Each structure stands twice: as structure tokens, then as C-alpha cells.
Amino acid sequence: MKALLVTREYPPHIYGGAGVVADQLSRALARRMAVEVRCFGPREPRRDGIAVRGYTPWERVGGGKDAPRFVPALETLSIGLAMARDEVDADVVHAHTWYADMGALWISTLYRIPLIVTLHSMEPLRPWKADQLGSGYLLSSWIEKTAVESAHRVIAVSHKMREDILAHFAAAPERVVVIHNGIDPDQFKRTAARDAVDRLGVRPPFVLFVGRITDQKGIFHLLEAAPRLPADVQVVLCASAPDTPEIEERLRRAVQGRPNILWINEMVPVDVVTQLYSHAAVFVCPSVYEPFGLINLEAMACEAPVVASAVGGIVEVVEDGKTGVLVPPAQPEALADAIGRVLANPTLARDMGRAGRKRVEEKFSWASVAERTEQVYADAITEFKRSSGD
């Protein structure tokens, strides 16, 4: 069996959880089968035995600073066309995020192989994307809907997401399966090193946020909660990759003149973020929408206690009262209270951190994710051949 993974993000250009999943899943699958990856942006032709092809958009549909906001949606379609143009010798095509969906659907149709779609989030539940794409949001929503309803298998990253898929799309229930994302516990683990923490100006005790600058991640709710925390607590925002220049400027204004807020405006490498996780008094994930919440697994693997919103797949990752504390979303006062309780009880924090590490090791390995994904491929291929008469 050979799998073709189609994704927007892939190393070295990763800015969100979907890119991490595409990277780690391709590596794990490559131990079981031949794997090719087609992604956005120029890439080296091969990496770790995985065939990688990078694609850039058609210049005619692009634009400069004054281009319409819908241009990224058109660029996405142009990349999909180029991906479908190149020869395909895979047995199955697997798309990650709406950016890759249409290209993968064209590949499935043209080369007569089954289409697998993994949803890492859902456009109908992210209306703020209209701020990023303008009317292009209507196009991205149509792309996602068309691909999901055409797919031979749809992978949801949580049970809650499966419910959302069936509620918003006309997808056959028997074709929608749940496979939680995984993590490499050897890559993310507690470390005593703190040179990067010191270099960045982080001082204990600190509360840590890691994520993109977007309303989805609830970063502004955390900033509202911050004044309710003890005066000696630093709030560290490891936040970059803004949805729009406007939201980045909004964050800049929100942190200005607040000495207890440290904004690290970059996507730091793994060795740096593991130091941040390892030395954080509390890791906070205040998302208002989170289909899975891979970031919580990273923090748990580094033995950080977690305070997170009780939304989406987070409730399937964080065990309330055992590996962390779950709170209602978009409620800064409740968020501050939960953070304060963990800060005030170091023994509880330590126990939660250890329990989190144990849960990661037992439930969320990439080897098991790859095994289940391979079975999904096999089922889709068998059904596709039967229905097509091949």
C-alpha cells in the first residue's frame, strides 16, 4: 500500500496542530507503508525516506498588500490543480484541512483512488474566519463541505467532532470514524534545562499559553483573567501566526503597559517549548473551539498541570480533576479561579503533571494512530474497489 498525504503545512513550515499531525503521522505511516507528501510551499524533494513535493500558487491569482481577502482561497485552488496535475501512483489520498481538500478530491477523481479526509477543525464552527478570508470564507466552507460529503472515509479527531460532522454535513455515519491525534513522548518530555527560559526573560512562577493568535484560542479571555491572578505570577504568551494583521495589533495593544505579561512573538522550536512546558506552574488552553487540542498533550507530556476550556476534544484529552481542571469557555473569572487553585496547591499541580504524563504514554502514541489509520485506508480501498467494480 502507498499513501499520498496532501496538506498545507509540513516541515519546516508548521504553525498549527494540523501541521504537527501531518508531520508525525507521515513518519509513523512510513514505518508501515510507502508515503508521499504534497504540501504548500517549496520543499526539499525527500526527507526521512518520505517523498515530498512542494507547490506554490499560480501568480495570476495572487496579489500584493491591496489584494482582496479572498485571494488565499483562490491560491489554494491553484495549488490543488498543480497537485492533481502531477502523476499519482498511490492507493489512497489523505487530505488534511480544507486547504488540501479540493486538490485531494480532484486526485481521487482523476486517478480513481479513495479519498480520506481528516478534519482538524470545521469551517461552519469558525465564523471568525470571515475576518481572515472575507468572502473567501464562503469558498473555503464550500470546499470543505464538498470534500467531506464526497470522501470515502472521514476521520474525526474526537467524538465531539464526529457529532459536529454529522450535524453539519451530509456524510454517511458509517464512513465517519474517530482517531485521536497522538504525540511523541520521547520528543515532548520534562526537562531540567532552563537556558532558553532564562534567555527569553521568563520568570517563575509563570502561567503559559502556547498557540496561534486567533479568537479561536481564547487568548484575550486569558488576558482578561490575568489581573485576577496573584501579583507575582507572570503570564507568558508564546503566540504568533496571527489570523490577520488586525488581530496581531489588537494583541499588541492588549499587552502594552502590563509588566506581568510576556509576549514571545515567535513559533519557538521544540527544545524551547519543552522548557516552557516543563517549568510552567500552569499551562492554560482557554480555547472557545478546539476539535482536539494537541497542545494539551504536549504540555501533559512535559508534566505541566493543565487548565483548559471544556470544549470539543479537550474533554477527551484532559481528565478534569486528575490531569488538569476544565472550565467553561469564554469566562475569564472562572478561568482565573481555576488557575489560582492550581497555583495555590503545588502538590496538586505536581500530581496532575505526573498523571498527565502517564495518560499520554498510555493513550496517545503515534504508533497506534498509524495502525488505526492504515486500517481505515484498507477499509476504504476494499469498499472503493467493490463499488467501482475494479
C-alpha positions as CSV (number, residue, x, y, z in Angstrom):
1,M,0.0,0.0,0.0
2,K,1.1,3.5,-0.7
3,A,-0.5,6.6,0.8
4,L,-0.4,10.2,-0.6
5,L,-0.9,12.8,2.1
6,V,-2.0,16.2,1.0
7,T,-1.5,19.1,3.4
8,R,-0.9,22.8,3.6
9,E,1.6,22.6,6.5
10,Y,4.6,20.4,6.5
11,P,8.1,20.8,7.9
12,P,9.9,23.1,8.1
13,H,6.8,25.4,7.7
14,I,4.4,24.5,10.6
15,Y,2.3,27.0,12.5
16,G,-0.6,24.9,13.9
17,G,-1.6,21.5,15.2
18,A,-2.6,20.2,11.7
19,G,1.0,20.6,10.6
20,V,2.3,18.7,13.6
21,V,-0.1,15.9,12.9
22,A,0.8,15.7,9.2
23,D,4.5,15.5,10.1
24,Q,4.2,12.9,12.8
25,L,1.6,10.8,11.0
26,S,3.6,10.6,7.8
27,R,6.6,9.5,9.8
28,A,4.6,6.8,11.7
29,L,2.9,5.6,8.5
30,A,6.3,5.4,6.7
31,R,7.2,2.6,9.0
32,R,4.3,0.6,7.7
33,M,4.0,1.6,4.0
34,A,5.3,3.9,1.3
35,V,4.3,7.5,1.8
36,E,4.3,10.6,-0.4
37,V,3.5,14.1,0.9
38,R,2.3,17.0,-1.3
39,C,2.3,20.3,0.6
40,F,2.2,24.1,0.2
41,G,5.5,26.0,-0.4
42,P,8.8,24.8,-1.8
43,R,10.4,21.8,-0.1
44,E,13.4,19.6,-0.4
45,P,12.4,16.6,-2.6
46,R,13.0,13.9,0.1
47,R,13.1,13.7,3.9
48,D,13.5,10.6,6.1
49,G,12.6,8.3,3.3
50,I,9.3,10.1,2.6
51,A,8.8,11.6,-0.9
52,V,7.9,15.2,-0.5
53,R,6.7,17.7,-3.2
54,G,6.1,21.3,-2.5
55,Y,3.8,23.6,-4.5
56,T,3.4,27.3,-4.9
57,P,0.3,29.2,-6.1
58,W,-0.3,30.5,-9.6
59,E,1.0,34.0,-9.7
60,R,-2.1,35.2,-11.7
61,V,-4.5,34.6,-8.7
62,G,-2.2,36.1,-6.1
63,G,-1.7,39.7,-5.2
64,G,0.0,42.2,-3.0
65,K,-0.9,44.1,0.0
66,D,-4.1,45.5,-1.5
67,A,-5.4,42.2,-2.9
68,P,-8.9,41.0,-1.9
69,R,-9.1,39.0,1.2
70,F,-10.4,36.0,-0.7
71,V,-7.1,35.6,-2.6
72,P,-5.8,32.9,-0.3
73,A,-8.8,30.7,-1.2
74,L,-8.0,31.1,-4.9
75,E,-4.3,30.4,-4.3
76,T,-5.4,27.3,-2.5
77,L,-7.3,26.1,-5.5
78,S,-4.4,26.8,-7.9
79,I,-2.1,24.7,-5.7
80,G,-4.7,21.9,-5.7
81,L,-4.8,21.9,-9.5
82,A,-1.0,21.6,-9.7
83,M,-1.0,18.7,-7.2
84,A,-3.6,16.9,-9.3
85,R,-1.6,17.6,-12.5
86,D,1.4,15.6,-11.3
87,E,1.4,11.8,-11.7
88,V,-0.1,9.8,-8.8
89,D,0.8,6.2,-8.1
90,A,-0.7,5.9,-4.6
91,D,-3.5,3.6,-3.5
92,V,-5.2,6.2,-1.3
93,V,-5.2,10.0,-1.0
94,H,-5.5,11.6,2.5
95,A,-6.3,15.3,2.9
96,H,-5.6,17.4,6.0
97,T,-7.6,20.7,6.4
98,W,-9.8,22.5,3.8
99,Y,-6.7,23.9,2.2
100,A,-5.8,20.4,0.9
101,D,-9.4,19.0,0.4
102,M,-10.1,20.1,-3.1
103,G,-6.8,19.1,-4.5
104,A,-7.2,15.7,-2.9
105,L,-10.8,15.3,-4.2
106,W,-9.5,16.1,-7.8
107,I,-6.7,13.5,-7.3
108,S,-9.3,10.9,-6.1
109,T,-11.5,11.6,-9.1
110,L,-8.8,11.7,-11.8
111,Y,-6.7,8.7,-10.5
112,R,-9.6,6.6,-9.3
113,I,-8.4,6.1,-5.7
114,P,-10.3,6.5,-2.5
115,L,-10.3,9.9,-0.6
116,I,-9.7,10.1,3.1
117,V,-10.4,13.5,4.8
118,T,-9.1,14.3,8.3
119,L,-10.9,17.3,9.8
120,H,-8.7,19.2,12.3
121,S,-11.4,21.9,12.6
122,M,-14.6,22.7,10.8
123,E,-15.3,25.9,8.8
124,P,-19.0,26.1,10.0
125,L,-17.8,26.4,13.6
126,R,-15.2,29.1,12.8
127,P,-17.2,32.1,11.6
128,W,-14.4,34.4,12.6
129,K,-12.5,33.1,9.6
130,A,-14.5,35.6,7.5
131,D,-12.2,38.2,9.1
132,Q,-9.3,36.4,7.6
133,L,-10.7,35.4,4.2
134,G,-13.6,37.8,3.6
135,S,-16.0,36.2,1.1
136,G,-13.3,33.5,0.6
137,Y,-14.8,32.0,3.7
138,L,-17.8,31.0,1.7
139,L,-15.4,29.3,-0.7
140,S,-13.4,27.5,2.0
141,S,-16.7,26.3,3.5
142,W,-17.9,25.0,0.2
143,I,-14.6,23.2,-0.4
144,E,-14.7,21.5,3.0
145,K,-18.4,20.5,2.6
146,T,-17.9,19.1,-0.9
147,A,-14.8,17.1,0.1
148,V,-16.3,15.7,3.3
149,E,-19.5,14.6,1.6
150,S,-17.5,13.0,-1.3
151,A,-15.0,11.3,0.9
152,H,-14.8,7.5,1.2
153,R,-13.8,7.9,4.9
154,V,-13.8,11.0,7.1
155,I,-11.5,10.9,10.2
156,A,-12.7,13.0,13.2
157,V,-10.0,13.8,15.8
158,S,-12.6,13.5,18.6
159,H,-16.0,12.0,19.4
160,K,-17.4,15.5,19.7
161,M,-16.1,16.4,16.3
162,R,-17.8,13.3,14.8
163,E,-21.1,14.6,16.2
164,D,-20.4,18.0,14.7
165,I,-19.6,16.5,11.3
166,L,-22.8,14.5,11.2
167,A,-24.7,17.6,12.3
168,H,-23.3,19.9,9.7
169,F,-22.5,17.7,6.7
170,A,-24.5,15.0,4.8
171,A,-21.8,12.4,5.5
172,A,-22.8,8.7,5.9
173,P,-22.3,7.9,9.6
174,E,-20.6,4.6,8.8
175,R,-17.9,6.5,6.9
176,V,-17.0,8.8,9.8
177,V,-14.5,7.3,12.2
178,V,-12.7,8.7,15.3
179,I,-9.0,8.6,15.6
180,H,-7.5,10.8,18.3
181,N,-4.2,12.6,17.4
182,G,-1.0,11.4,19.0
183,I,2.2,12.7,20.3
184,D,5.9,11.6,20.5
185,P,6.6,11.2,24.3
186,D,10.3,11.0,23.6
187,Q,10.2,14.4,21.9
188,F,8.0,16.0,24.5
189,K,9.2,15.2,28.0
190,R,10.0,17.1,31.1
191,T,13.5,18.7,31.1
192,A,15.5,20.4,33.9
193,A,17.2,22.7,31.3
194,R,16.2,26.3,31.5
195,D,18.7,28.3,29.5
196,A,16.0,29.2,26.9
197,V,13.5,30.1,29.6
198,D,16.1,32.5,31.2
199,R,17.1,33.9,27.8
200,L,13.6,34.8,27.0
201,G,13.0,36.7,30.2
202,V,10.6,34.2,31.7
203,R,10.5,34.2,35.5
204,P,8.7,31.8,37.8
205,P,6.0,31.3,38.8
206,F,4.5,31.6,35.4
207,V,1.3,30.7,33.6
208,L,1.9,29.6,30.0
209,F,-0.2,29.9,26.8
210,V,1.1,28.4,23.5
211,G,-0.8,28.9,20.3
212,R,-1.8,30.9,17.3
213,I,-3.1,34.5,17.6
214,T,-6.7,33.9,16.8
215,D,-10.0,34.3,18.6
216,Q,-10.5,30.6,18.5
217,K,-7.7,30.1,21.0
218,G,-9.2,32.4,23.7
219,I,-6.1,34.4,24.2
220,F,-8.0,37.5,25.0
221,H,-10.0,35.7,27.7
222,L,-6.8,34.7,29.4
223,L,-5.7,38.4,29.3
224,E,-9.0,39.3,30.9
225,A,-8.3,36.7,33.6
226,A,-4.7,37.8,34.3
227,P,-5.5,40.7,36.6
228,R,-7.3,38.3,38.9
229,L,-4.1,36.2,39.4
230,P,-1.6,36.7,42.2
231,A,0.6,39.8,41.6
232,D,3.9,37.8,41.4
233,V,2.6,35.5,38.6
234,Q,3.9,36.1,35.1
235,V,1.6,35.3,32.2
236,V,3.7,34.1,29.2
237,L,2.1,34.2,25.8
238,C,4.1,32.1,23.3
239,A,1.9,33.3,20.5
240,S,2.4,34.0,16.8
241,A,1.0,33.2,13.3
242,P,-1.9,35.7,13.6
243,D,-5.1,35.2,11.6
244,T,-4.9,38.8,10.4
245,P,-2.6,41.9,11.0
246,E,-5.6,43.4,12.8
247,I,-5.8,40.7,15.5
248,E,-2.0,40.9,16.0
249,E,-2.3,44.7,16.6
250,R,-5.2,44.1,18.9
251,L,-3.0,41.7,21.0
252,R,-0.1,44.3,20.9
253,R,-2.4,46.9,22.4
254,A,-3.8,44.5,25.0
255,V,-0.4,43.6,26.4
256,Q,1.1,47.1,26.3
257,G,1.9,48.5,29.7
258,R,1.3,45.2,31.5
259,P,4.6,44.2,33.1
260,N,3.3,40.8,34.2
261,I,2.6,39.8,30.6
262,L,5.5,38.5,28.5
263,W,4.7,38.0,24.8
264,I,7.0,35.7,22.9
265,N,6.0,36.5,19.3
266,E,7.5,33.5,17.6
267,M,7.0,29.8,16.9
268,V,9.7,28.5,19.1
269,P,11.4,25.1,18.3
270,V,10.6,22.0,20.3
271,D,13.6,22.2,22.6
272,V,12.5,25.7,23.7
273,V,8.8,25.0,24.1
274,T,9.5,21.9,26.2
275,Q,11.5,24.1,28.6
276,L,8.5,26.4,28.8
277,Y,6.1,23.5,29.4
278,S,8.4,21.9,31.9
279,H,8.9,25.0,34.1
280,A,5.3,26.4,33.8
281,A,3.3,26.4,37.1
282,V,0.2,26.0,35.0
283,F,-0.4,25.5,31.2
284,V,-3.6,27.2,30.0
285,C,-5.7,26.4,27.0
286,P,-8.6,28.8,27.0
287,S,-10.0,27.9,23.5
288,V,-13.6,28.7,22.6
289,Y,-13.4,26.0,19.9
290,E,-11.0,23.1,19.8
291,P,-11.7,19.9,17.9
292,F,-8.9,18.1,19.7
293,G,-6.3,20.3,21.4
294,L,-3.0,18.7,20.6
295,I,-1.2,21.4,22.6
296,N,-2.6,20.0,25.8
297,L,-0.9,16.6,25.1
298,E,2.4,18.4,24.6
299,A,2.0,20.1,28.0
300,M,0.9,16.9,29.7
301,A,3.8,15.0,28.3
302,C,6.1,17.6,29.9
303,E,4.2,17.1,33.2
304,A,2.6,20.5,33.3
305,P,-0.8,20.7,35.0
306,V,-3.4,22.0,32.6
307,V,-6.3,24.4,33.0
308,A,-8.4,24.3,29.8
309,S,-11.8,25.0,28.4
310,A,-14.4,22.2,28.4
311,V,-15.0,22.3,24.7
312,G,-14.7,19.9,21.8
313,G,-12.0,17.2,22.0
314,I,-10.3,18.8,25.0
315,V,-12.7,16.9,27.3
316,E,-11.4,13.7,25.8
317,V,-7.8,14.6,26.4
318,V,-7.7,16.4,29.8
319,E,-9.2,14.5,32.7
320,D,-10.9,17.0,35.0
321,G,-9.5,16.9,38.5
322,K,-6.8,14.3,37.5
323,T,-4.6,15.7,34.8
324,G,-6.0,19.2,35.0
325,V,-9.0,21.4,35.5
326,L,-11.7,22.0,32.9
327,V,-13.7,25.3,32.9
328,P,-16.5,26.8,30.8
329,P,-15.2,28.7,27.8
330,A,-15.2,32.5,27.5
331,Q,-15.5,33.0,31.2
332,P,-12.4,34.8,32.4
333,E,-13.4,34.8,36.1
334,A,-13.8,31.0,36.2
335,L,-10.6,30.6,34.3
336,A,-8.7,32.8,36.8
337,D,-10.2,30.9,39.7
338,A,-9.1,27.5,38.3
339,I,-5.6,28.8,37.6
340,G,-5.4,30.2,41.1
341,R,-6.5,26.9,42.7
342,V,-3.7,25.1,41.0
343,L,-1.1,27.8,41.7
344,A,-2.0,27.6,45.4
345,N,-1.6,23.9,45.7
346,P,1.9,22.7,44.4
347,T,1.2,19.1,45.5
348,L,-1.9,19.0,43.4
349,A,-0.1,20.6,40.4
350,R,2.7,18.0,40.7
351,D,0.3,15.1,40.9
352,M,-1.7,16.4,37.9
353,G,1.5,16.8,35.9
354,R,2.6,13.2,36.6
355,A,-0.9,11.8,35.8
356,G,-0.8,13.8,32.6
357,R,2.4,12.2,31.5
358,K,1.1,8.7,32.3
359,R,-2.0,9.4,30.3
360,V,0.0,10.5,27.2
361,E,2.2,7.4,27.4
362,E,-0.8,5.0,27.7
363,K,-3.3,6.5,25.3
364,F,-1.8,8.8,22.7
365,S,1.1,7.2,20.8
366,W,1.7,7.8,17.1
367,A,2.3,4.1,16.5
368,S,-1.3,3.3,17.5
369,V,-2.6,6.2,15.4
370,A,-0.8,4.9,12.4
371,E,-2.1,1.4,12.9
372,R,-5.7,2.6,13.0
373,T,-5.2,4.9,10.1
374,E,-3.8,2.1,8.0
375,Q,-7.0,0.1,8.8
376,V,-9.1,3.0,7.6
377,Y,-7.2,3.1,4.4
378,A,-7.6,-0.7,3.9
379,D,-11.4,-0.5,4.5
380,A,-11.8,2.4,2.1
381,I,-9.8,0.7,-0.6
382,T,-11.8,-2.5,-0.3
383,E,-15.1,-0.6,-0.4
384,F,-13.9,1.6,-3.3
385,K,-12.9,-1.4,-5.4
386,R,-16.2,-3.2,-4.7
387,S,-18.3,-0.2,-5.6
388,S,-16.3,0.7,-8.7
389,G,-16.3,-2.9,-10.0
390,D,-12.5,-3.0,-10.1
